[in-house]
Amino acid sequence: MFLETRKKIEEALRACTGEEEVDVVDGGEHADFATTIAFTLAKKQRKSPVIIAGELAAELKARLAPSGVIVESTGPYINFTVGEAYIQEALRAALEPGFGALPAQTERVLLEHTSANPNGPLHVGHIRNSILGDTLARTFRKAGYPLEVQYYVNDMGRQIAIVSWGFDHLEIPAHEDEKEDHHIARVYVAANRAIEEHPEIKAEIDHRMQLIEEGDPETSRKFREVVSHCLEGFKTTMKKLNVVHDRFVWESDFIRNGDMDQVIERIERMPQARHDGTLALDLTECGFEKDYVIRRSDGTSVYAARDLAYHTWKGRNFSRNIDILGADHKLIGAQLQCTLKLLGEKAPEIVTFEFVSLPEGSMSTRAGKFISADELIAQVTNKAFAEVSERRPELPECDREQIARSVALAAIRYDIIKISPEKSTVFDWEEALNFERQSGPYVQYSHARASSILEKAGEFEPAFVFTDEHEVALAKEIARFPAVIDQVVSDLRPHILAAYARDLADLFNTFYRYVPVLKSEGTTRQSRLTLVKAAQNTLKEALETLGIDAITTM
């Protein structure tokens, strides 16, 4: 209803002004919608924006009256306030399963995220990538887009050559019950120490790099074996975080199928190409001082060459391509975009995120100094279990464990997604698990409270009579949910959804604090229960789009 009403206001503004570009924004405390178009028209009409706003408001009143929208001018601003019909229709929609879903789209979207090097377990830095990507994916699906989520597997890098060498030359068996990716990390760390002590090993690593590019069957088998081993561990971790990929695309496949060679041949003919032992591109026209290296002097390609082949394939098979990249890949991503444009190919949209860290400090897989995502999940789950046990000691242990897993998932995912991607953050254990403040468990608790009210109420007939200011405020916030989904998809900023879920929980709890529900009677009781049901359903849909369990008891 929010999107439809905003569209009607925009259409009315276009009809009354003749302007194609019209601005309709949140009206804040004064109204539901507002426009500052009088300022734009003032420059063209050479009249005061106050006079223009007054005249325009009179025209808009007549045009929007059938929609029940109240129009008023306040100085140079025009405000729009919705009526009872809007609220009733919005709440009827909010009672339905799947509320917030937008009409089906035809534009095919490919979203690539995580794509961490398979040389050790995922750590907290990696999972910001995973959670950002997965939340965006869920939102795109909610917005009606046919979507595929991919993980680009680096199975040709130097790190993989080092790991495969380690498996061949070092006796490092897996511990009992050790996850595959943790085993890989121990091999990788030990292999790096061996290389530091015996620098001549580097020549063997270089030789493996040449063999893998030449497609040597035995080397390819060894590389794929160790990478697959690590990916099994990744998949276990991502499952715990409720993160799902549709397809794992292997880097080496773009050498085997000839796509990379085709891209390199095209680059060699480009006027920006530089042939001085290596093959590189001069990207000064895009503002880059350093050349973009495509092939080494020994004839082996670099990661960029395969990445270009992958993105060329993506651009030709999907309407919209989105990459989630850490801030340390910002330069590489921009060079990739520039090169693809010079090649006449579709460049991806890139969401760049700053790093999330823990109070314990920085991490390095190579040095073996890191806190894995598995450790983080285990620690948060233990803390969640202690909190749940303190609050609900009467529950069986198995129920407390199940709730704790859901609460831990909410704490981690929400704490990471609530910060806009361009800001760095430190994961705060206490804040993330705070049931009373702006956290994932807080939103879950609000949903559980609504569920409890409805369970106590039993059956009721929906009604839609709202007079209290807290009722109206909550109803209007519920109505905004589809617009929030639309905005996240348009702006690629999933923290907007996290903020909405928190604000909705706040308004619901304020409503419950000041407005009697179960003690009210007649139509008033039915209307308030209808509002509780709509809030519960909207919280559920918002939580699930955030990848968080909408549990009914805590």
C-alpha positions, 0 to 999 in steps of 0.5 A: 500500500505504501508503494502504491500510494507514493506512486499515486502522489508521484503521478498526481505531481507529474500531472499537475506540474508537467515535470518528469522528475518529482521527489516524494520523500518521508514526511517525518513527524509532520506527514506520511509523505512530502515533496519539495518540488516547489523549490524546483518550480520556483527557479523556472516560474520565477515565483516564491516557492511558498506561493507555488506550494499553496497553489499546487496543494489546491490542485493536488487535493482535488486529484488525490481526494478519491485516494483518501490522501490529505494534502496540505502546504506548509510554507514551501513544502507540500505534505501528504497524510494517508487516511483510514482506508490506507491503514485498513488495506495495508493491514489486510495485506500484512495479515497474509503469508509472504507479506512484503513480497513484490511483483515478479520481475523478469530481470535475472540477477547473479549475486556472488559473495564470500568466495574466500580462498580455500586455505583455512577456515572462514573467520569473522571478516569473511562472514561479513561478506557472507551475511551481507550477500545472503541478506541481499539475496533473500531481499532480491528474492522477496522483491520477486527477482529470479536470482542465482547465488554463486561462490567463485572458487579459487582453485588455482592460486599460490595458496592452493599450490602451497597447501597441495605441496604441504599435503605431499611433503608434510605429515599432518594428519587430521585430528579426530572430529577436526573440520576439513577447513581447520585441517587445511589451515594447519597444513597451510601454516606448516607449509609456509613455515617450511618455505621460510626455513627452506626458500628453495621450496618456492621453485617447486611452488612455481612449478606447480603453478605452471603445471596447473595452468597447463592443465596437468591432470595430476596437479589438477586432481591434487588442487581440486582435492584439497580445495574440495576438502576445504569447501566441505568445512566452509559449507558446514560453517555457512549452514550454521549461519543460514547462508546458502549458495546455489552454485560453486563456480571453479576458477580453473574451468575458465582455463579448461573451456578456453574462455580465459584465452579468448579474453587474453587474445582480445586484451592483446589487441587493445590499444591500452595493452602493454607487452614488456615481458608481462601482459598488462593494461594501461588504465590511466584513462580510468584514473589508475596509475599502475598497470593492470597485470594479466599475464606474468613474464613466465607465461602464466596468467594471474587471477585477474585473467580468470576473473575477467573471463568469469565476469564476461560469462556472467555479464552475458548470461545475467541482466544484473551482476553484483559482487560483494567485496572487502575493502582490500579488494576495492582497487582490484574491483575498480580495475576489473570494472574499467577493463570490462567496460573497455572490452565492451562487456557488462561490468558488475555492481560492487558492494564494498564493505569495511572489516568487522573485527573482534576485541581480541584483535586482528587475524592472519591465516598465514601466521595461524593467528585468527578466530574462526567463524566456527569459534565465534558461533560456538562462543556466542551460542554458549553465551546465548544458552546461559542467557536463555537458561537464566530467563527460562530455567523451567524449559527442558535443556534440549529446548533451551539449546534450540532457542540458544542456537536461534538466538546466537544466529540472530545475534551474529547476523543482525550485529553484522548487518545493522552497520552500513557496509562502508563502516568498519565495526567491532563485534560486541558480544554483550550488545549483540545478545542484549534482549532489551536493546537494539539487537537481533534477539530483541527483534526476535523477542518482540515477535515472540511477545506478539506470538504469546499475546495471540496464543493467549487471545485465542480465535478472534474476528479481524477488525480495523478500527484504530483511534489511538496514536500508538495504533496508527503509528504501528499500522503505518510502520507495518505498511512501509515494509514492502517499500523497505524491500524495494529500497534495499534492492535499489540501493544495495544497502541491507542495513536499511532492513535491519533498521526497519526491523528494529524500528518496527519492534520498538513501535510494537513494544511501545504500542503494547506498553501503552495500549491494553490488548487482552483486557480490551473488549468488543471491536476494540479488542479485535482491532488491537489483536488484528494489529498484533497479528499484522505486526507479528507477521511483518516481524516474521517476514522481516526476520526471515529476510534477514536470515534469522529464525522467527521463534515464538518463545524465548 
